[in-house]
Amino acid sequence: MSRDSILERLADQHEARINKVLYTLEDDIVSSIVNSTKNNVVSTQIAIQLRPQLKALIEKNFLKEADAVIRDYDKVVDEFMKEFGVLNIPDEFKTLTQANLETITALKYQTFRGFEDVAGRFLNVIGDEVYQSAIAGKPFNETVKAIRGAINGVYQRSNEEAINRLTRYIDLNRYSSDPLKAARVKEARKILHTKYASDILGNNMRRYAGQIAHDSLMQFDGSFILSKAKEAGLNNFKYSGSLVTDSRDFCRRNQGRTFTQDEANKEWQRSWSGKSSSDPFTARGGYRCRHHWLVVTDIVEEKKPEAKPKPKPKPKPKSVSNITVINSARNYSTGKYNESNINNVLGGFKGQEKSVDLTNKFINSKNIVSLFLDRQMRLKPFRKNHDTKISLLYQKTHNDSLPDKALKPPKNANGYMMDNKEFVVVTIDDSIDFATANSKKIQDHTETILLRTKENKGRYTTKITFEKNNADWSFSTALEADITMAERRIITYLHEVGHQAHFWASKETGIATMADVFAFAGRKNINLTNYASSNADEYHAELFAIWSTNRKALKLYNPKLVEYMDNLVEKAIKNKNKGNI
């Protein structure tokens, strides 16, 4: 059997094994809760006592199976070494070295951390559901239903065997050359994706764990073969794997092509639906991609002494397109706040050419309306002098109307927006002059906040479980003495624009979640501010705030976060429809 087939079969088997154990986990957890209650009533004491039991069940079922799945990765290594052994390379590279074994162990551990992250996340979800049942007196059957949904989604157990039969048939005949069987496989896929779609959809443990089970095997394979190829001085890789009916156009276009590592890195900077990162050897075509890499070079050329490179001329600064973030055609203020000077502040950020350019393109491509409203807009007498003008402005720009609540600033809010409307609001209490704002002070401020998070110097403990930091509240409100009100409000403005970019990039439900951030950028140096750790929406808005003001500081903190936000904003610019997660 070819390595292509072995990889695909293992990926499918691993996902099936994880899915199967989640059914067992679901039943065990529900039984544990039922056996612990009295007359199906959950008390606060029972909820607290149940948490260690829930954790033990997750470890016994889910994490134990995850560990067993990861041990299977040795089969992938064995198959690759068979391929590698026939290449025309020195024998010393045809066996596994101690360094190779250490790399394999590290990659396995990294994968297990991903499973642990899912386990910890849904332990909190299930535990919170039980605790809320005790506090709010939620009906027991609803609590059980919610817990089942959190683990395996909304599904009908009566359909489980039908789904399993279809899945087994697809697995057995996926590689058949028989046209009749191929047609039946296609029909089976169609039934799974239509008739039983409601059985397998939703943001649940099954969805994330199944994806990790599939993708982490391929990521392990790509990372290991790259390290082994580099060790042997090889640099040609073939993009290989089977095409199925729902293969991405990107994969179809690159199927069978051979790249050097640099060529692959360049090609993978493109954007496409379902892209998970820009690393070709781990991302491949994106989530659940069935492709992998082959080392195809069978000749190792003798290395010639490298000629001293000629000194390269200093690159010219990249030009930023004309900054029209604040545009009189879609901008309104209730006072003389000189908000147009925000364009000059953005243009003054050093080293921010790419971020500023993308921000400018995004706001202009979506006609984001910028509103600078006095807090007195909460009062009807004050509002009547402005709401008609604002509504006409929005109507002209978007051929749509604004709801009344859009023009009533929430109490104590410095800024806000609505996920289904294309506007951002910054609230202003007193007369303010944005012309006094200093670009360098804003950049220094955001760098300081990020550094304080890294050094655990903030006042608040962040909520991201695997990396707790003492962080400041947010980029726009922390250390107010270091920046003026005008400078704080510019950061608030960018934070709200970040919400819009996040929603525009999230065209499909469940895209650009915290899990996606962790999958792309790792699990170290992830925390930003305490507010950012609230949820995925606020995290992306805070990340946008620093990305749009100080790329250099963010790159030193975690370069993957810069790349992640570049990809997200580019996607937001290209998307035709707006999503909401």
Buried (B, 14 or more C-beta within 10 A) or exposed (E): EEBBEBBBBBBBBBBBBBBEBBBBBBEBBBEBBEEBBEEEEBBEEBBEEBBEBBBEBBBBBBBEBBBEBBEEBEEBBEBBBEBBEEBEBEEEBBEEEEEBEEBBEEBBEBBBEBBBBBBBBBBBBBBEBBBBBBEEEBEBEEBBEBBBBBBBBEBEEEBBEBBEEBBEBBBEBBBEEEEEBBEBBEEBBEEBEEEBEEBBBBBBBBBBBBBBBBBBBBBBBBBBBBBBBEBBBBBBBBBBBBEBEEBBEBBEEBBEEBBEBEBBBEBBEEBBBBBBBBBBBBBBBBBBBBBBBBBBBEEBEEEEEEEEEEEEEEEEEEEBEEBBBBBEEBBBBBBEBBBBBBBBBBBBBEBBBBBBBBBBBBBBEBBBBBBBBBBBBBEEEBBEEBBEEBBEBBEEBBEEEBEEEBBBBEEEEBBBBBBEBBBBBBBBEEEBBBBEBBBEBBBBBBBBBBEBBBEEBBEBEBEBEEBEBBBBBBBBBBBEEBBBBBBBBBBBBBBBBBBBBBBBBBBEEBBBBBBBBBBBBBBEBBBBBBBBBBEBBBBBBBBBBBBBBBBEBBBBBBEBBBBBBBBBBBBBBEBEEBBEB
